[in-house]
Amino acid sequence: MIQIWIYTIVSVFIISAISLIGLATFSIKMERLKKILLFLVSFSAGALLGDAFIHLLPETVEETGFGFLAGIYVLSGILGFFIIEKFIHWRHCHIPTSKQHPHHLAAMNLVGDAFHNFIDGLIIAGSYMVNVALGITTTIAVILHEIPQEMSDFGVLVYAGYTRKKAILSNFLIALTAVFGAILGLVLSARFGNITHFLVPFTAGGFIYIATADLIPELKKEVALSRSAIQLLGIVLGIAVMFLFIFLE
């Protein structure tokens, strides 16, 4: 149990540290950043889908079978993330802000990010409670997804009037809500062991929602053949990475 706590807390701290990625954007021109983001978005979409269909759902089937309840839990993950986005009026968008692509105000973006990071911590804790290998693959999928998100969040805050220093600090503090989510997940899992039977398929549903409802629609805005091919390659590579992690299990 102590090992699971260590793995979980280290993982969420690593994920929280990704919020400091704004530091790396100082020397990158916006046009180049957009190209990098588009590939990262496609790669993270593939990683999320790969984790959902190659790791999380098979784990659910192995543990409990894929019956009525498992299906409901997956659907609850999809609907849960949809409701969260609607409730806080937050668009999980990964394209840098511009006059042609406006974002919500900074405060709303931070509230939405806090909600999302808290859930990340919760589901990572649940994954580690199943087994360490599943926790690692879920952590990697979240990391790959967080990189473009944190770049975008940084852009939103700067656009809203924050200095770069304040934007980076705000992003980092909000990212730490993942730690609270992880602690809650570990405590609940220790007290109610079968919570992982809900969290794993719920996470799969959430990953499917993020990939198909948020990330892929952004990719569809790019119609150039060469960039579309790169996006497809990114998705396939993301899935391939998750496939390779089968050998950790």
N, C-alpha and C positions, 0 to 999 in steps of 0.2 A: 504493500500500500504506500509506503514511503517513497518507493521508486516511482510510482505513478504520479505522486504529488510533485516530485522533482522534475520529471519529464514534462508534466503539464505546465508548471509555472515557468520553466525555462522556455518552453515553446511559446507561451503567450507573451513573454518579455521580448523574445526575438521578433514576434509579429508586431508588437508595440513599437519596437525600434525602427521598423520599416517606415513609420510616420516621419522619421527624420530624413527621408529620401529627398525632401525639398532642397536639402543642402547640395545635392548632386545636380540639380537643375540650374544652378546659377551660371554654369559655363556652357549650357546647351541652348542653342538658338531654338525659338519656338517651332519653326518649320520642321527641324530635325526631331524635336521632341514629339510632335504629332505623329511622325512616321514610326518612331520607337513605340509610342503608346498603342498604335493600331496593331502592331505585332504582339505586344504584351497582352492586349485585350483578347486577341484571338488565341494566344497560348493559354491564358488563364481560363478561357471558356472551355478549351479542350481538357485542361487539367481538372476543372470542376466536374465536367461530364464524365471524365474517366474515373475520378474518385467515386462519383455516385454509382455508376454502373459496373465498375470493375471491383470496387472494394466495399462500399457501404451496403448496397443492396444484396450482393452475395453473402455478406456477413449476416444480414438480417435473415435471409433464407436459411442459412446454416444454423442460426441460433433458434429461430422460432417458426421457420417456414414462412412462405409468403401467402398468408391468408387474409381474411377480411381486415383485421386490425392493422396489419402491416401496410396494406393499401391505404387505409384511413390515415395512418401516421405520415406516409409519404405525401398524400394530398394535403394534410395539415401543414406540412413544411412549405409546400407551394403556396397555399392560401395565406399562411402566416406571414411570409415575407411580402406578399402582395398587400396585405392589410397594413403591415408596418409602414410600407412606402406610402400608401394612401393616407394613413393616419397622420403622419408627420410631414406630408407634402414634400417628400424628399425623393429626388430622382437619382438613382444609382448610376450616374453618368461618368464616363472615363475619358471624355474628350475635353481638352483644355478650354477654358472659358474664352468667349470672344463676343463681339457685338452680334454676330450671326448665330451664336450658340450660348445664350444667356443661362445663368444658373440662379439658384435661390440665394437668398442672403446668407451671410456667414453664420449667423446664430442658428438658423434652421439647419444648415449643413452640418454644424457641429453636433446638434442634437441628434440628427439622423445617424451620424458617424458613431456617436456614443452608443446608440441603440444597437447598431450593427456589430460593433466591436464586442459589446457585452455578449451578444448571441454567439459570436465567434468563440469567445472564451468558454461559453457553456458547452458548445458542441465539441470542442477540442477535448475538454475534460471528459465528456461522455465517451468519445472515441478511445481515449487512453484507458478508460475503465473496462472497455471490451478487451483490448490487447494493445501492447506497445506499438506493434507494426501498423495497426490501423490508425493509432494516434499520430504516428509519424507521417503517414501518407496524407491524412486529413490536414495536418499542419502545413505540409508542403503545398497542398492545393490552396489553402487559405493564403499562404505567403505569396504564391504566384498571382492570386487574385488581388491581394492587397497592394502590390507594387503599382499597377496602373491607377487603382483607386486613390492611393495616397498622393500620387502626382497630381491627379485631378483635384483632390480636396485642397491641396496646397495652392493650386491655381485659382480656385474659387475664393479662398480667403484673401489672397493678394488682390484679386479683382474687386473684392468687397471693401478694400481700403486698408487691410492689415499690412504692416511692414513684413518683410520676409522673415525677420527674426520672430515676430509675434505669431506669424502664421505657422512656423515650424514648431514653436513652443506649444501653441494651442492644439495643434494636431497631435503632438506627443502626449499631452495630458489627457486628451480625449481617448487616445489609443489605449491608455492604461485601464480603461473600463473593461477591457478583455480579461485583465487579471481578476477583477471582481466576478465576472461571469464564470471564469474557470474555478475559482474558489467555491462559488455557489454550486457549480456542477459537481465538483468533487464531494462536497458535503451532502448534497442530495443523493448522489450515487451511493455513498457509503451508508446512508440511512435507509434509502429505498433502492435496493440493488437493481430492481427491474426497470429503473428509469432509462437505462441504456437501450432497452427494447423499444423505447419511444424515441430517444434522442438520435439513434443511428438512422432509422428511416426518415425521421423529421429532417435531419441534416441533409440526407440525400435529396429530399424534396426541395429544401432551400437551395442547394447547389444547382439542381436542375432549373429552378426558377431564375436564379441569378444569371446562369449561362444563356438560357433561351429567351428570357424576357428582357434582360438588361444588356448583356454583352453582345450577343449575336445581332440584335437589331441595330446596334451602333455600327457593326461591321458591314451591314447591308447598305449603309449609306455610301460606302465606297464601291463604285462600279467599274473602275479601271481594271482591265484584265490582269495586269501584272501585280497590282496590289491585292486583288482578290485571290490570286494564286498564292501570294505570301501569307494571306490570312488563313487560307485553307491549310497551308503547310503548318502554320502556327497551331491550329486546332488539332491537327493530326499529331504533331510533336507533343502537345500537352497531353493527349490521350496516351501516346506511347510512353511518356514518362511515368504516368500512373500505372501502365501495364508492367513496366520494368520493376516497379516496387512490389509486384506480386511475389517476387523472389525474396523479399524481406520477411514474408509471412511464413 
